[in-house]
Amino acid sequence: MDAIQLLQNVFPGMETSALNELYALTREKTYPSGTTVCREGAYEDTFYLILAGQVEVLKQFDVAGTPRERLLRHLGSGDFFGEMAIIVDGPRNATVRSISDTTFLELDRASFMKMLATNPVMALAMVRTTIDRLRANDRMQIEEMRKAFEALQRLDHAKLDFIEVAAHELRTPITVIRGYRDVMAMHPLVQNDSDLSRIVSGMSEGTERMFEIINSMLDVSKIDSQTLQVAFVPVLPRMVFTETLHTFENALRERNITIRQHHQKSPTVPFIHGDPVLLSKVFYQLLSNSIKYSPDGSVIDIITREVLDDEIGHAFEIIIADRGIGIAPDQIPFVFEKFYQGGNNVSLHSSSKTAFRGGGPGLGLAISKGIIDAHRGKITIESLGRDEETLPGTTCRVLLPIGTPEKDFDLARSDQSISTD
């Protein structure tokens, strides 16, 4: 097929004189196989129409910081490319490489714009081809996003399976160690030797910490798999919170941190319907975080009150406001994600429930949100920023509905309960 016949097939309806004019403005050029005809990101002013041969169109993307090329499509005789870069006066949005000896009709910018302005048939063909390519690119990207999402789902399921299996496998040996620890603690040799008593006490702290982490792993697994079971009973949230405070008495005393409580005076004591064991876990995690990120000698305010919320209506609000190092605003959206570390350097990780900036598995807030969601409540974190000198602090707000939960709530049924080991 000669060049004029090819142009007529590409731009059907274009007058013969216009086709001859177009051909007269082109130059014919052949590239050997493997030649990069145009490169993504480059500013060039040439329009290409393939006379004979074949090319591949490639797009760059990064995989873990390493540039890779993705094949978009193959083009052959009668196809053209390069028009968009000329029309918008921008860089090439893809790389084109010949995969056989390929002959092109090439048209420079000035000639291309002239023909485009005087030949509506040619302009219409450009528009149709561009739209078809955009549609094809969109379909390809949607398909890639679907595959990526499915891969992430598989990874997430695998991670949850690993967490659950690891937690169950660790739980048995830790239970055995705890049993032997209790036996050793009652032995006369240990009771009469301060050094041995100190060693057993260290074992006790370590095993209890590990047992707590294992239970957290199981809790987050239940939340993610939507198998968390809530035993709804009438609860006085202030009482649950006060009981949780006693857990931290020694830590607060050692670090000279003061808890100030501010409770709204009310003629009636509000009850909520919830699971006291699960709510205790929430308050425990929130207090632990406030203590860990507050310097020694600091103050933590706890406020409880009844409020009306636009979403959940009559609610009981618990506010924990510390004067600690705070959270960077750009990190707040991620604080409820599993394994979030709050800006800590994981390589310098030091596990602790109450030491200043002590590390942890990063599951506390994820568990807290899951439990509060299961109670049809809300939990939010607020902070002006992270600064260890000015100490902007962090405020956590928990809202729990006052009243009976809806019967059709599928995550919680009154006849269910959860293991509290």
C-alpha positions in Angstrom: 0.0 0.0 0.0 1.4 3.4 -1.0 1.5 6.4 1.3 -1.4 8.2 -0.3 -3.7 5.1 0.0 -2.7 4.8 3.6 -3.5 8.4 4.4 -6.9 8.0 2.7 -7.6 4.9 4.9 -6.5 6.8 8.1 -8.5 10.0 7.2 -11.5 8.8 5.2 -13.5 11.6 3.6 -10.5 13.8 3.3 -10.2 15.4 -0.2 -7.5 14.1 -2.5 -5.9 17.5 -2.8 -5.7 17.7 1.0 -4.2 14.2 1.1 -1.6 15.2 -1.5 -0.8 18.4 0.5 -0.4 16.4 3.7 1.9 13.9 2.1 4.0 16.6 0.6 4.6 18.0 4.0 5.7 14.7 5.5 9.1 13.1 5.4 9.5 9.3 5.2 12.0 7.7 7.6 12.8 4.2 8.7 14.0 3.1 12.2 15.6 -0.2 12.9 14.0 -2.5 15.5 14.7 -1.5 19.1 14.9 2.3 18.4 13.3 4.7 20.9 11.3 6.9 18.5 10.1 9.2 21.3 10.6 9.3 25.0 8.2 9.9 27.9 8.7 13.4 29.4 10.6 14.7 26.4 9.5 17.9 24.6 9.4 17.1 20.8 7.5 18.6 17.9 7.0 15.6 15.6 3.8 13.8 14.6 4.3 10.2 13.5 2.1 8.0 11.2 3.2 4.4 10.8 3.6 3.4 7.2 5.0 -0.1 7.8 6.2 -2.0 10.8 5.2 -2.1 14.5 6.0 -0.2 17.7 5.2 -0.6 21.4 3.9 2.2 23.6 5.3 2.1 27.1 4.6 4.0 30.4 7.0 4.4 33.3 6.0 3.6 36.9 7.9 3.0 40.1 8.1 -0.2 42.1 9.6 0.4 45.5 11.6 3.4 44.1 12.8 1.4 41.0 11.5 2.7 37.6 9.8 0.1 35.5 8.1 0.2 32.1 4.5 -1.0 31.5 3.2 -1.9 28.1 0.2 0.2 27.1 -0.5 -1.0 23.6 1.0 -2.0 20.2 0.6 0.1 17.1 1.0 -0.9 13.5 0.5 0.3 9.9 -2.0 3.1 9.8 -1.8 4.1 13.5 -0.4 7.5 14.5 0.9 9.1 17.7 2.5 12.3 19.0 -0.5 14.5 18.3 -1.4 15.4 21.9 2.1 16.6 22.8 1.9 19.0 19.8 -1.6 20.2 20.4 -1.1 20.9 24.2 2.6 21.9 23.7 3.6 19.5 26.5 5.9 16.6 27.1 5.4 13.1 25.7 3.2 11.1 28.0 4.6 7.7 26.9 7.7 6.2 25.3 7.4 4.6 21.8 9.9 2.0 20.7 10.0 0.1 17.4 9.8 -3.7 17.7 10.6 -4.3 14.0 12.1 -2.2 11.3 9.5 0.5 11.1 8.8 3.3 8.5 7.1 6.5 9.5 5.6 9.5 7.8 6.8 12.3 10.0 5.2 15.8 10.2 6.7 18.8 12.1 4.6 20.9 14.5 4.0 23.9 12.1 2.8 21.6 9.2 0.7 19.5 11.6 -1.1 22.5 13.1 -1.7 24.0 9.6 -3.3 20.7 8.3 -5.3 20.4 11.5 -6.7 23.9 11.2 -7.8 23.5 7.5 -9.0 19.9 7.5 -11.9 19.1 9.9 -11.8 15.5 8.8 -8.3 15.1 10.0 -9.2 17.0 13.3 -12.2 14.7 13.9 -10.0 11.6 13.4 -7.5 12.9 15.9 -10.3 13.5 18.5 -11.8 10.0 18.0 -8.5 8.3 18.3 -7.5 10.3 21.4 -10.8 9.5 23.1 -10.5 5.8 22.3 -7.0 5.8 23.8 -8.1 7.6 26.9 -10.9 5.1 27.4 -8.5 2.2 26.9 -6.1 3.7 29.4 -8.9 4.2 31.9 -10.0 0.6 31.5 -6.4 -0.6 32.0 -5.9 1.6 35.1 -9.2 0.4 36.6 -8.3 -3.2 36.0 -4.9 -2.7 37.6 -6.4 -0.9 40.6 -8.9 -3.9 41.0 -6.0 -6.4 40.9 -4.0 -4.3 43.4 -7.0 -4.0 45.7 -7.5 -7.8 45.6 -3.8 -8.3 46.3 -4.0 -6.0 49.3 -7.1 -7.8 50.5 -5.2 -11.2 50.3 -2.3 -9.7 52.2 -4.6 -8.3 54.8 -6.3 -11.6 55.3 -2.9 -13.4 55.5 -1.7 -10.8 58.1 -4.8 -11.4 60.2 -4.4 -15.1 60.0 -0.8 -14.8 61.0 -1.7 -12.5 63.9 -4.3 -14.9 65.2 -2.2 -18.0 64.8 0.9 -16.4 66.4 -1.2 -15.1 69.3 -2.7 -18.6 70.0 0.7 -20.3 69.6 2.3 -17.9 72.0 -0.5 -18.0 74.5 0.1 -21.6 75.6 3.8 -21.3 76.5 3.2 -18.0 78.2 0.5 -19.6 80.3 3.0 -22.4 81.3 5.6 -19.8 82.2 3.1 -17.9 84.3 2.3 -21.1 86.2 5.9 -21.9 87.0 6.4 -18.3 88.0 3.6 -18.5 90.5 5.1 -21.7 91.9 8.5 -20.1 92.2 7.1 -17.1 93.9 5.7 -19.2 96.7 8.9 -21.2 97.3 10.6 -20.4 100.6 14.0 -20.0 98.9 12.6 -17.2 96.8 10.6 -15.6 99.5 13.6 -15.4 101.8 16.1 -14.2 99.2 15.6 -10.6 97.9 17.7 -11.2 94.8 15.6 -14.2 93.8 12.4 -12.3 94.6 13.5 -9.4 92.3 14.2 -11.9 89.5 10.8 -13.5 89.9 9.2 -10.1 90.0 10.9 -9.2 86.7 9.7 -12.5 85.2 6.2 -11.6 86.4 6.2 -8.2 84.8 7.6 -9.5 81.5 5.1 -12.4 81.2 2.2 -10.2 82.1 3.2 -7.6 79.5 3.6 -10.4 76.8 0.2 -11.8 77.8 -1.4 -8.4 77.4 0.1 -8.0 74.0 -1.1 -11.4 72.9 -4.6 -10.5 74.0 -4.4 -7.3 72.1 -3.4 -9.3 69.0 -6.5 -11.5 69.5 -8.8 -8.5 70.0 -7.6 -6.7 66.9 -8.0 -9.9 64.9 -11.7 -10.2 66.1 -12.3 -6.6 65.2 -10.9 -6.9 61.7 -12.7 -10.1 61.1 -16.0 -8.6 62.5 -16.3 -11.4 65.0 -16.1 -9.1 68.1 -18.9 -10.1 70.4 -20.3 -7.5 72.9 -22.2 -8.4 76.0 -24.6 -5.5 76.5 -25.6 -4.7 80.0 -26.4 -1.5 81.8 -23.1 0.2 82.6 -22.1 3.3 84.6 -19.2 4.5 82.4 -17.9 6.7 85.1 -17.5 3.7 87.4 -15.7 1.7 84.8 -13.4 4.6 84.1 -12.7 5.1 87.8 -11.8 1.4 88.3 -9.4 1.6 85.3 -7.7 4.5 87.0 -6.6 2.3 89.9 -4.5 0.3 87.5 -2.2 3.2 86.9 -1.8 4.4 90.5 1.8 3.2 90.9 2.9 4.5 87.5 1.3 7.9 88.2 3.0 8.1 91.5 6.4 7.1 90.1 6.2 9.7 87.4 4.5 12.4 89.5 1.7 12.7 87.0 -1.6 14.2 88.3 -5.0 13.1 87.2 -7.7 15.8 87.6 -11.2 14.6 87.2 -14.1 17.0 86.2 -17.5 15.4 86.3 -20.7 17.2 85.3 -23.1 17.5 88.1 -26.4 15.8 87.2 -29.5 14.9 89.3 -29.5 11.5 87.6 -26.6 9.1 86.9 -26.6 8.2 83.2 -26.5 4.5 82.2 -25.3 3.2 78.9 -25.8 -0.3 77.5 -22.4 -1.7 76.8 -19.7 -4.3 77.7 -17.9 -3.2 80.8 -14.9 -5.4 80.1 -14.4 -4.1 76.6 -15.0 -0.5 77.7 -12.3 -1.0 80.4 -9.9 -2.0 77.7 -10.7 1.3 75.8 -10.1 3.5 78.9 -7.0 1.5 79.7 -5.5 2.1 76.3 -6.4 5.8 76.2 -4.9 6.4 79.7 -1.8 4.4 78.9 -1.2 6.5 75.8 -1.7 9.8 77.7 0.7 8.7 80.4 3.3 7.5 78.0 3.4 10.7 76.0 3.2 13.1 79.0 6.5 14.2 80.7 7.1 13.5 84.4 5.3 16.0 86.6 2.5 16.6 84.0 -1.2 16.9 84.4 -4.0 14.9 82.7 -7.5 16.2 82.8 -10.5 13.8 82.6 -13.9 15.3 81.8 -17.2 13.4 81.8 -20.6 14.9 80.8 -23.8 14.3 79.0 -24.1 15.9 75.5 -26.3 15.9 72.5 -24.6 14.7 69.4 -25.9 15.3 65.8 -25.2 11.7 64.8 -25.9 9.5 67.9 -28.2 11.8 69.9 -28.1 11.7 73.7 -24.6 10.6 74.6 -22.1 10.3 77.5 -18.8 12.0 76.6 -15.5 11.2 78.2 -12.6 13.5 77.4 -8.9 12.8 78.2 -6.7 15.8 77.7 -3.0 15.6 78.4 -0.2 18.1 78.1 2.2 15.8 76.4 4.2 15.9 73.2 1.2 15.8 70.9 0.6 14.4 67.5 1.5 15.9 64.1 -1.7 16.9 62.3 -0.8 14.9 59.2 -0.5 11.8 61.4 -3.9 12.1 63.1 -5.8 10.3 60.2 -3.6 7.2 60.8 -3.6 6.9 64.6 -6.4 4.3 64.6 -4.6 2.1 62.2 -3.0 -1.2 63.3 0.7 -1.0 64.3 0.7 2.8 64.3 3.8 4.0 66.3 3.0 7.6 66.9 6.3 9.0 65.4 8.5 6.7 67.5 11.7 5.4 65.9 10.9 1.6 65.7 14.7 0.9 65.6 14.9 2.4 69.1 11.8 0.7 70.3 11.5 0.2 74.1 8.3 -1.6 75.2 6.5 -0.1 78.2 3.0 0.6 79.3 3.7 3.9 81.1 7.4 5.0 80.6 7.8 8.3 78.8 7.6 7.6 75.1 7.6 3.9 75.8 6.8 1.7 72.8 4.1 -0.8 72.2 2.7 -3.0 69.5 0.6 -0.1 68.1 -2.7 -1.8 68.5 -4.3 0.1 71.4 -6.1 2.8 69.4 -7.1 0.4 66.7 -8.7 -1.8 69.4 -10.3 1.2 71.1 -11.9 2.4 67.9 -13.2 -1.1 67.1 -14.8 -1.4 70.5 -16.3 2.1 70.4 -17.7 1.4 66.9 -19.2 -1.8 68.3 -21.0 0.3 70.9 -22.3 2.7 68.1 -20.2 5.4 69.6 -17.5 7.8 68.3 -13.8 8.3 69.2 -11.7 11.2 68.0 -8.2 12.5 68.5 -7.2 16.2 68.5 -3.8 17.8 68.7 -2.2 21.1 67.6 1.0 19.3 66.6 4.0 17.3 68.0 6.6 19.3 69.9 8.6 17.9 72.9 9.5 21.4 74.1 6.2 23.4 73.9 4.1 20.2 74.7 0.9 21.0 72.8 -0.8 17.9 74.2 -3.5 15.6 72.9 -7.2 15.4 73.5 -9.2 12.2 73.0 -13.0 12.3 73.0 -15.2 9.3 73.4 -19.0 9.4 72.8 -21.2 6.6 73.9 -24.9 6.6 73.3 -27.2 6.6 76.3 -30.0 4.1 75.9 -30.6 0.7 74.4 -28.7 -0.3 71.3 -30.7 -1.1 68.1 -31.8 -4.7 67.9 -30.6 -5.1 64.3 -27.0 -4.1 65.1 -25.1 -7.1 63.7 -21.9 -6.7 65.6 -23.5 -6.9 69.0 -26.2 -9.2 70.4 -27.2 -9.3 74.0 -26.8 -13.0 74.2 -23.1 -12.9 73.3 -20.0 -12.5 75.3 -16.3 -12.2 74.7 -13.4 -14.0 76.4 -11.6 -11.7 78.9 -8.5 -13.7 79.5 
